[in-house]
Amino acid sequence: MNIWLVSAGIAILQTLLGNIIVFYNSPYLLLLHVFIAIILLALAIYGYFRVKLQMEKRILAGNIGLIVITGALGYLYTINASPIISIIHLLLAIGIVSNFSVLYGFERGQKYK
């Protein structure tokens, strides 16, 4: 199984879980949401040291930054339930999914060279 495909799937699951937390006001799922974010961060850091292409390293460095910033915004959302913070948090989460998907595409493309 490919690490980037799994990471993109986990990021999609994370996004769905975040939406459930916001729409149904479920604080019990918050710990699971944080735990999955830590897993995504660990996968991005692991991948950063695993890849060889500089373009992939830049994407993963961006993903590490996005995960940290998104986590900080998520914390701010728990303190101050602002819809603007929630929307920015969601858009950054979509960027994380996108970056993992691009990395999966790179890896698939390298198999056909």
Buried (B, 14 or more C-beta within 10 A) or exposed (E): EEBBBEBBBBBBBBBEBBEEBBEEEEEEEBEBBBEBBEBBBEBBBEBBEEBEEEEBBEBBEBBBEBBEBBBEBBEBBEEEEEEEBBEBBBEBBEBBBBBBBBBBEBBEEEEEE
